[in-house]
Amino acid sequence: MKYILWLLKAAIFFTLFAFALNNQQEVSVNFFFGTLWQAPLVLVVLAAFTAGVALGVLVMMPRWWKNRRSAAAKTVADNKATPATITPEDAPHGV
């Protein structure tokens, strides 16, 4: 199984590497106010992917923090709600 995963990772890497080699044409990206960026197509695609991932993470951060706070509060509430029980094995010998 370990070797199959390595082969899959290698196949994905070589596929993306071939994609990068086949898309080296210069493209122009026009921004606002006449700003122009010229770069190879693969860099433009990589920049767009990276910006999308970063934006997705930033948008999800408040929800992740809220869920972590609520899970921590629930854990604390569950720990306070369960009474501590002493089993005969845990009791002192004189009791």
Secondary structure, 3 states (H helix, E strand, C coil): CHHHHHHHHHHHHHHHHHHHHHCCCEEEEECHHHCEEEEEHHHHHHHHHHHHHHHHHHHHHHHHHHHHHHHHHHHHHHHHHCCCCCCCCCCCCCC
